[in-house]
């Protein structure tokens, strides 16, 4: 159903027998996913701006068609600050509900090859996200980056461990993009973390002893995983993020960035899929 969300921005609420979700038309941004009476899976900043032209802080922003800064252009592309078109709701026989969105034409895309971007959010006992980009050019490749920038709610970021990245090479943005290799199978966070893990297609798990759950991030069509927590100093520098909120979140982002950017041939479609699940710790 349609509702007025924060900042009077329109959103839709999706309910299934397992879960509820909220999706804003602004950025086709999923801001909430909760199963039953369990804690919500997604972190949202209490300081987030809900304003046209400004990104929402938390949930799952869509990063496209570039990741990070581009000279003279906005950070992380324009998809997350555009009002997406709601195309249809699709209830399935298994009880899940899919919501299909389309990125509208916009001036920022004028310098790019013609393309279409579709986003499908499926709500069930899991949250499934699928971003499809089609190169509509007849003779020009479309080179872009994409990322589903998932903010995961945690009980205490210093008490979690992250698995699934051991042995993977990464760029450490905190160390001036130094190239390193992950040595830990149970990664812990005790300072600012901003890493682009390259050439990795496997799932990542966040073991959260405080909330008593294991969150699993599975993906397809993705060769990069970005891990981010701003820690104390960066949190204080961000006007749309609470000074202490870094303690309750970690970003595990699935996409294709940096050396893993996509060069899509004419007429081809690229699909990035993410599945978020959680289970109680035994």
LUMMARLO-729126 format. One record per residue (C-alpha): residue number from 1; residue in three letters; x, y, z. Coordinates in Angstrom, 3 decimals, m for minus. Each point is the difference from the previous one (the first is absolute). Example, Ala and Ser with C-alpha at 12.3 -4.5 7.8 and 13.67 -1.06 7.14 Angstrom:
2
1;ALA;12.300;m4.500;7.800
2;SER;1.370;3.440;m0.660
REM end
This chain:
282
1;UNK;0.000;0.000;0.000
2;UNK;1.097;3.602;m0.596
3;UNK;0.878;2.074;3.057
4;UNK;1.540;3.364;0.760
5;UNK;3.454;m0.774;1.353
6;UNK;2.441;2.247;1.797
7;UNK;0.380;3.446;m1.544
8;UNK;m3.377;m0.688;m1.658
9;UNK;1.791;m2.114;m2.595
10;UNK;m2.273;m2.731;m1.402
11;UNK;0.784;m3.604;0.819
12;UNK;m1.599;m3.403;m0.256
13;UNK;m0.427;m2.521;2.775
14;UNK;0.112;m3.698;m0.813
15;UNK;m1.295;m2.638;2.418
16;UNK;0.284;m3.763;m0.286
17;UNK;m0.751;m2.764;2.474
18;UNK;3.684;0.043;1.002
19;UNK;1.066;3.614;m0.195
20;UNK;m0.568;3.672;m0.756
21;UNK;2.027;2.395;m2.136
22;UNK;m0.037;3.685;m0.914
23;UNK;1.212;1.366;m3.335
24;UNK;0.188;3.700;m0.867
25;UNK;m0.584;1.173;m3.564
26;UNK;2.981;2.291;0.644
27;UNK;2.890;m2.180;m1.152
28;UNK;m2.231;m3.137;m0.007
29;UNK;1.584;m0.113;3.443
30;UNK;m0.785;m2.909;2.339
31;UNK;0.048;1.512;3.497
32;UNK;m1.478;m2.823;2.047
33;UNK;m0.176;m3.792;0.016
34;UNK;m1.180;m1.832;3.082
35;UNK;m1.038;m3.592;0.568
36;UNK;m2.750;m0.397;2.589
37;UNK;1.086;1.366;3.365
38;UNK;3.728;m0.338;m0.736
39;UNK;2.213;3.118;m0.026
40;UNK;0.024;1.743;m3.377
41;UNK;2.697;m1.206;m2.365
42;UNK;0.887;3.433;m1.416
43;UNK;1.610;2.920;1.833
44;UNK;m1.492;3.473;m0.508
45;UNK;1.611;3.170;1.331
46;UNK;m2.210;2.151;2.208
47;UNK;1.647;3.008;m1.684
48;UNK;m0.753;m1.076;m3.569
49;UNK;m1.298;2.658;m2.332
50;UNK;m3.231;m0.821;m1.794
51;UNK;0.232;2.773;m2.594
52;UNK;m0.141;0.119;m3.782
53;UNK;3.498;m0.004;m1.449
54;UNK;1.594;m1.374;3.176
55;UNK;0.873;m3.663;0.638
56;UNK;m1.692;m1.919;2.804
57;UNK;2.500;m1.176;2.639
58;UNK;m0.484;m3.682;0.766
59;UNK;m2.052;m2.853;m1.415
60;UNK;1.112;m1.018;m3.494
61;UNK;1.031;2.874;m2.287
62;UNK;0.402;m0.839;m3.703
63;UNK;3.481;1.082;m1.128
64;UNK;m0.002;0.543;m3.788
65;UNK;1.506;0.815;m2.502
66;UNK;3.189;0.754;1.924
67;UNK;1.391;m0.775;3.453
68;UNK;1.695;2.650;2.150
69;UNK;0.842;3.477;m1.209
70;UNK;0.063;1.223;m3.603
71;UNK;1.431;3.436;m0.671
72;UNK;m2.800;2.527;m0.408
73;UNK;m2.658;m2.636;0.670
74;UNK;m1.811;m1.312;3.059
75;UNK;1.401;m2.817;2.108
76;UNK;m1.152;m3.546;m0.798
77;UNK;m1.930;0.923;m3.152
78;UNK;m3.509;1.382;m0.462
79;UNK;m2.247;m3.061;0.382
80;UNK;m0.310;0.384;3.785
81;UNK;m1.349;3.568;m0.200
82;UNK;m2.516;m0.433;m2.834
83;UNK;m3.703;m0.772;0.397
84;UNK;m0.426;m3.439;m1.552
85;UNK;m3.174;m1.034;m1.787
86;UNK;m2.024;m2.728;1.670
87;UNK;m0.960;m2.432;m2.781
88;UNK;m1.846;m2.819;1.754
89;UNK;m0.630;m2.129;3.081
90;UNK;0.212;m3.735;m0.643
91;UNK;m1.357;m2.315;2.740
92;UNK;1.236;m3.567;m0.470
93;UNK;m1.647;m3.324;0.837
94;UNK;2.628;m0.663;2.695
95;UNK;m1.089;3.122;1.929
96;UNK;2.876;2.244;m1.031
97;UNK;m0.600;3.434;m1.534
98;UNK;2.203;1.615;m2.665
99;UNK;0.042;3.728;m0.735
100;UNK;1.430;1.083;m3.365
101;UNK;1.526;3.444;m0.560
102;UNK;1.392;1.883;m2.993
103;UNK;2.602;2.791;0.037
104;UNK;m1.505;2.894;m1.987
105;UNK;1.825;1.981;m2.661
106;UNK;2.063;2.777;1.570
107;UNK;2.404;2.733;m1.190
108;UNK;2.960;m1.617;1.799
109;UNK;m0.214;m2.975;m2.360
110;UNK;0.344;2.142;m3.130
111;UNK;3.765;m0.564;m0.301
112;UNK;m0.349;m3.792;0.335
113;UNK;m0.986;m2.547;m2.629
114;UNK;m3.771;m0.596;0.006
115;UNK;m0.949;m2.513;2.692
116;UNK;m2.845;m1.185;2.187
117;UNK;0.182;m0.916;3.688
118;UNK;m2.595;m2.184;1.708
119;UNK;m0.089;m0.957;3.678
120;UNK;m2.022;m2.816;1.529
121;UNK;m0.462;m0.293;3.779
122;UNK;m1.432;m3.333;1.168
123;UNK;m1.232;m0.291;3.583
124;UNK;m0.449;m3.385;1.656
125;UNK;1.825;m1.647;2.916
126;UNK;3.040;1.496;m1.760
127;UNK;0.604;3.337;m1.711
128;UNK;1.003;m0.432;m3.641
129;UNK;1.238;2.878;m2.161
130;UNK;0.676;m0.064;m3.739
131;UNK;1.414;2.874;m2.052
132;UNK;m0.138;m0.502;m3.782
133;UNK;1.830;2.372;m2.343
134;UNK;m0.467;m0.318;m3.765
135;UNK;2.230;1.730;m2.530
136;UNK;m2.410;1.289;m2.640
137;UNK;2.731;1.324;m2.282
138;UNK;0.395;m1.666;m3.378
139;UNK;3.759;0.464;m0.255
140;UNK;1.505;1.324;3.255
141;UNK;1.017;m1.848;3.168
142;UNK;m1.289;1.367;3.311
143;UNK;2.609;0.062;2.783
144;UNK;m1.354;0.493;3.516
145;UNK;0.280;m0.967;3.667
146;UNK;m2.866;m1.216;2.144
147;UNK;m0.474;m0.911;3.640
148;UNK;m2.845;m0.824;2.391
149;UNK;1.307;1.855;3.035
150;UNK;m1.555;m2.091;2.787
151;UNK;0.065;1.440;3.532
152;UNK;m0.388;m2.861;2.498
153;UNK;m1.288;0.692;3.512
154;UNK;2.255;m1.508;2.703
155;UNK;m0.124;m0.015;3.785
156;UNK;3.603;1.170;0.464
157;UNK;2.408;0.282;m2.926
158;UNK;2.966;m0.941;2.220
159;UNK;m1.708;m3.284;0.923
160;UNK;m0.739;m1.276;m3.516
161;UNK;2.166;m2.187;m2.211
162;UNK;m0.114;m0.085;m3.789
163;UNK;0.727;m3.135;m2.006
164;UNK;0.392;m0.816;m3.665
165;UNK;2.845;2.301;m1.049
166;UNK;3.140;m1.849;1.092
167;UNK;2.641;m0.070;m2.707
168;UNK;m1.702;2.693;m2.092
169;UNK;2.061;2.931;m1.289
170;UNK;m1.338;3.449;0.827
171;UNK;0.636;3.716;m0.352
172;UNK;0.285;1.668;3.416
173;UNK;m1.375;3.535;m0.394
174;UNK;1.005;0.851;3.590
175;UNK;3.629;m0.705;m1.016
176;UNK;m0.107;2.057;m3.227
177;UNK;m1.335;m2.910;m2.095
178;UNK;2.869;m2.308;0.927
179;UNK;m0.378;m3.494;m1.472
180;UNK;m0.269;m2.672;2.700
181;UNK;m1.227;m3.556;0.529
182;UNK;m2.539;m0.927;2.666
183;UNK;1.597;m2.393;2.495
184;UNK;m2.930;m0.467;2.393
185;UNK;m2.825;m2.459;m0.364
186;UNK;m1.818;1.752;2.867
187;UNK;0.601;3.682;m0.602
188;UNK;m0.512;2.347;2.966
189;UNK;m0.539;3.764;m0.117
190;UNK;1.770;2.305;2.468
191;UNK;0.702;3.082;m2.137
192;UNK;m1.089;1.617;m3.270
193;UNK;m0.446;m2.572;m2.778
194;UNK;m0.399;0.909;m3.684
195;UNK;1.053;m2.848;m2.287
196;UNK;m0.745;m1.099;m3.534
197;UNK;0.414;m3.780;m0.224
198;UNK;0.676;m0.977;m3.613
199;UNK;m0.717;m3.118;m2.067
200;UNK;m2.241;m1.563;2.621
201;UNK;m3.379;m1.574;m0.728
202;UNK;m0.670;m1.893;3.235
203;UNK;m2.423;0.776;2.825
204;UNK;0.919;2.000;3.088
205;UNK;m1.349;m0.742;3.484
206;UNK;m0.266;2.380;2.944
207;UNK;m0.032;m1.835;3.331
208;UNK;m1.719;2.240;2.562
209;UNK;0.116;m1.329;3.554
210;UNK;m1.769;3.057;1.479
211;UNK;m3.099;m0.359;m2.197
212;UNK;0.393;m3.785;0.004
213;UNK;m0.082;m0.499;m3.739
214;UNK;2.020;m0.770;m3.100
215;UNK;m0.652;2.242;m3.000
216;UNK;0.915;m1.447;m3.399
217;UNK;0.584;2.078;m3.124
218;UNK;m0.124;m2.133;m3.154
219;UNK;0.520;1.452;m3.458
220;UNK;0.072;m0.724;m3.717
221;UNK;1.384;2.136;m2.812
222;UNK;2.413;1.662;2.438
223;UNK;3.787;m0.248;0.182
224;UNK;0.608;2.669;2.665
225;UNK;m0.924;0.199;3.682
226;UNK;0.387;3.301;1.851
227;UNK;0.323;0.057;3.789
228;UNK;m0.563;3.320;1.789
229;UNK;m0.289;1.462;3.463
230;UNK;0.869;3.706;0.472
231;UNK;1.017;m0.289;3.669
232;UNK;0.250;3.014;2.322
233;UNK;1.600;2.850;m1.947
234;UNK;m1.772;m0.575;m3.325
235;UNK;m3.363;m0.447;1.748
236;UNK;0.408;3.421;1.615
237;UNK;0.745;1.567;m3.397
238;UNK;m3.202;m1.253;m1.661
239;UNK;m3.004;2.304;0.540
240;UNK;m2.505;m2.776;m0.793
241;UNK;1.514;m2.576;2.369
242;UNK;m0.074;m0.044;3.822
243;UNK;3.308;0.290;1.847
244;UNK;m0.412;m3.389;1.680
245;UNK;m1.979;m1.846;m2.655
246;UNK;3.116;m1.710;m1.400
247;UNK;m0.341;m2.370;2.956
248;UNK;m3.241;m1.470;m1.405
249;UNK;0.820;m0.581;m3.658
250;UNK;2.270;m1.580;m2.549
251;UNK;m0.301;0.277;m3.775
252;UNK;0.497;m3.165;m2.035
253;UNK;m0.453;1.205;m3.565
254;UNK;m0.296;m2.200;m3.075
255;UNK;0.876;1.301;m3.440
256;UNK;2.546;0.558;m2.717
257;UNK;2.357;2.896;0.685
258;UNK;3.570;1.184;m0.622
259;UNK;1.845;m2.636;m2.074
260;UNK;m3.213;m2.051;m0.060
261;UNK;m2.049;2.637;m1.812
262;UNK;m2.271;m1.316;m2.746
263;UNK;0.431;0.640;m3.706
264;UNK;m3.357;m1.024;m1.448
265;UNK;m0.147;m0.704;m3.764
266;UNK;m2.807;1.499;m2.121
267;UNK;m3.340;m1.693;0.543
268;UNK;1.186;m1.982;3.050
269;UNK;m1.457;m0.046;3.532
270;UNK;1.917;m0.161;3.288
271;UNK;m1.791;m1.296;3.101
272;UNK;1.183;0.567;3.578
273;UNK;m1.888;m2.066;2.584
274;UNK;0.246;0.025;3.796
275;UNK;m1.793;m2.197;2.527
276;UNK;m0.049;0.975;3.686
277;UNK;m0.947;m2.576;2.605
278;UNK;0.444;m0.423;3.719
279;UNK;m0.229;m2.873;2.442
280;UNK;0.233;m0.269;3.784
281;UNK;3.319;m1.080;1.475
282;UNK;m0.168;m3.502;1.354
REM end
